[in-house]
Amino acid sequence: MNRQLGALLTAEAISMLGSRITFVAVPWLVLTTQDSALLAGLAGLAEMLPYVLAGLIGGPIVDRVGPRPTAVVADTASVLAVAGIPLVAYCDGMSLTALMMLIALAGALRGFGDAAKRALLPRTLAAAGVSTERGTAMYDGICRASTLVGLPLAGLLIAASHPAAVLLFDALSFAASALIIATAVRVGSADAAALAQSREQGYADALRDGFRCVRSDRLILGVMSMLLVTNMFDQAFATVFVPVWVRDGLHGPAALGAIGTAFGLGAVAGNILYTLLAPRLPRRRTFGICFFLGGPAQLLALALSERVWMVLVTAACAGALMSTVNPILMAAVYRRVPTHLHGRAISVLIAVSWAGIPFGGVVGGWATDLLGLRTAALVAAGGYLAVTAAPFVFPAWRELDAHPRADATAAVATA
């Protein structure tokens, strides 16, 4: 593997590992101290709303400054923001307002950093001579492996200590990520032509270019619309439904990580299999079937079973199916968006796709308090099935199987 690509993937793996631990620790911290599913959902809102907004407004900045320096600065600042969360918990007691503010700051910084790393990936792949399909599959495999390790580790650490102390690991992971990217990754700085163009164009015009690029592509519009809804259901599942199921079933905090472990094992296995078979598989049909079956499976398991083994088996199967989704979508987007628009266009795509996440926990918490866990999970599963039928219904999704546009491919190859 190319050294720079290996460094970027290593930095992302470390950063994601810390973020997965925080993903479990923060909702559990709020749920156990405040005894409210709604407040646990609000903690997710406090992180994800600034994350989405920062990713959106940060796109033109990434294209102007360059993805590499933006990622380094964002990860460095994240160290202080995340480290402040346990400081508030231990020094000032559990101040919910202060905690939410720090979570929001950490979410915003992570939004800038993730937008930069997504724009940095195709440039690093081009410099390494690695194909888009293989590179996005490797990147997704890193994400899946981080989930596999991070979620059970979070459950074990929370069970062994105070959840606020666990967040210090995430702060250290950001520091390691910033150091690796700063010292070992050399692509992704703004070139003189792009800098001159962005200065002439101005920030607002650059942001509008991102929206125009996304709006003109029917497939990307379809991707955004689907992910907007499914991400909301996924957030409700992870931040509310699972913690409530664990608490009410008296399974213990370690079960929080066990569910994620099962999903991660299935996802890693599925990612390896997909990497081998990807060139032979029809993209649209593979994507549609796997998303339709894998997406709502865990919601149905929580709603219909109290048995841990049943939920774990379902999570593993869902992980294997869902491992195909991100590589297919990422490869399609990188091919269809010119390199000089990666920062702003992909930021718009991510921002819209993730816009449902900040409200997923709130809606999930409200529905759980009002309807009960079983009914809320069944409603979410029904919505998931309805939305993921789109690739079989709307013609725009056939473009997943189309050959990449020549201009976008050339742009990636010469980045």
URJOUR-V889540 format. One record per helix or strand of 3 or more residues. SS is the DSSP state (H for helix, E for strand). FROM is the first residue (numbers start at 0). LEN is the number of residues. Records with the same first field share a line. If there is no record, write none. Layout:
SS = FROM-LEN ; FROM-LEN
This chain:
H = 2-32 ; 36-29 ; 66-25 ; 95-33 ; 131-29 ; 162-22 ; 191-10 ; 202-13 ; 217-31 ; 253-27 ; 282-12 ; 296-8 ; 307-29 ; 338-15 ; 356-15 ; 372-15 ; 389-3 ; 394-7 ; 405-8
